[in-house]
Amino acid sequence: MANLQNGYSNKKQLDIVVVGAGLVGSLEALYLAKRGHRVRLYEFREDIRKTPTARGRSINLALSVRGRRALKDVGLETHMIKEHGIPMTGRRIHRTDGSTYVIPYDANTKQCIYSVGRNYLNSLLLEESEKYDNVERYFNHKLIESNLKKGSLTFQKTDTNEQVHVTADLIIGADGAFSAVRKAMMKRPFFDFSQKYIEHGYLELCIPADENGSKQMNDKTQPAKRIPKCILKSRSVVSENGFGCL
Ligand SMILES: Cc1cc2nc3c(=O)[nH]c(=O)nc-3n(C[C@H](O)[C@H](O)[C@H](O)COP(=O)(O)OP(=O)(O)OC[C@H]3O[C@@H](n4cnc5c(N)ncnc54)[C@H](O)[C@@H]3O)c2cc1C
């Protein structure tokens, strides 16, 4: 078992199930493993490390000081920033008339946020968990039923349809926006929940380098030539080298 933290030896080691091996579940598994608990990580989808193509939502994430701190404590901050982070110093606004301007994130001390690949970060977290004998990973397992009072969960294996029943001392729901764990919690007395949708859409465009390997969008080019007007009008978000764009 790698790196057991001091100070937890006198505490009971728990048998913990984390539902969802996205960014939160994978990171949480590392924190719990460092404390010496047995962690079983159940993920609906296949192992992201074996599926290099982007899944679902935003391909890149903006990593700020909060995310860096979380990665630091599991020893991954430096690698993520130095090897894979693209510094984003500001946000470029594209007007519908084709003109642009930049809003710097930190004009005074020049701090920046970093663009990092979502799949890469998720894979890195899962890979790190392999260093801990007390972490088990189960992919293609979809949570379909929960009895939170008894601490029991039922997963369906998506490849065989077989049902798997597990019990745990502690269940952590890290299964995203449409969390099945949260749905089970909502049936419990006094559980409060609210969900609010923002009025804007979100669209990420990938603008590849031109035939010479140069950026297709910069200060000198007319972005309207590159981005269809309808997208500009709908407050799109575009990733460009070094800038998040609105
Ligand atoms: C368009 C968009 C852009 C974003 N950009 C940023 C950004 O730039 N920077 C930033 O910090 N954050 C960003 N976020 C927010 C960030 O994506 C979330 O905060 C983060 O993904 C939450 O991680 P999570 O692990 O809780 O959920 P998820 O990443 O959604 O992971 C949940 C996991 O649970 C699994 N799962 C779901 N249901 C089940 C089930 N029944 N059984 C088993 N497993 C299940 C899913 O397959 C998934 O792997 C963005 C979000 C969106 C939608």
The ligand as a Gaussian input file, in Angstrom:
#p B3LYP/6-31G(d) Opt

LIG

0 1
 C      -19.671000      22.025000     -20.869000
 C      -18.942000      21.949000     -19.553000
 C      -17.715000      22.599000     -19.410000
 C      -17.038000      22.543000     -18.205000
 N      -15.834000      23.182000     -18.080000
 C      -15.165000      23.120000     -16.916000
 C      -13.897000      23.741000     -16.766000
 O      -13.379000      24.360000     -17.686000
 N      -13.254000      23.632000     -15.570000
 C      -13.807000      22.943000     -14.518000
 O      -13.181000      22.857000     -13.451000
 N      -15.018000      22.347000     -14.629000
 C      -15.693000      22.419000     -15.791000
 N      -16.911000      21.815000     -15.902000
 C      -17.448000      21.144000     -14.730000
 C      -16.833000      19.754000     -14.603000
 O      -17.001000      19.053000     -15.827000
 C      -17.529000      19.008000     -13.493000
 O      -17.416000      19.742000     -12.305000
 C      -16.890000      17.655000     -13.292000
 O      -16.950000      16.895000     -14.473000
 C      -17.625000      16.939000     -12.210000
 O      -16.996000      15.694000     -12.067000
 P      -17.813000      14.459000     -11.554000
 O      -16.812000      13.342000     -11.417000
 O      -18.635000      14.842000     -10.369000
 O      -18.877000      14.145000     -12.697000
 P      -18.643000      13.525000     -14.109000
 O      -17.393000      14.025000     -14.706000
 O      -19.926000      13.708000     -14.830000
 O      -18.436000      11.975000     -13.811000
 C      -19.479000      11.176000     -13.333000
 C      -19.135000       9.734000     -13.641000
 O      -20.146000       8.912000     -13.071000
 C      -20.493000       7.921000     -14.016000
 N      -21.872000       7.498000     -13.763000
 C      -23.001000       8.189000     -14.036000
 N      -24.084000       7.478000     -13.674000
 C      -23.615000       6.304000     -13.153000
 C      -24.252000       5.131000     -12.613000
 N      -25.590000       5.025000     -12.542000
 N      -23.471000       4.115000     -12.171000
 C      -22.103000       4.197000     -12.236000
 N      -21.461000       5.276000     -12.729000
 C      -22.200000       6.314000     -13.187000
 C      -20.342000       8.604000     -15.371000
 O      -20.178000       7.650000     -16.398000
 C      -19.116000       9.470000     -15.150000
 O      -17.914000       8.817000     -15.490000
 C      -17.600000      21.840000     -17.099000
 C      -18.827000      21.184000     -17.243000
 C      -19.494000      21.238000     -18.453000
 C      -20.830000      20.534000     -18.584000

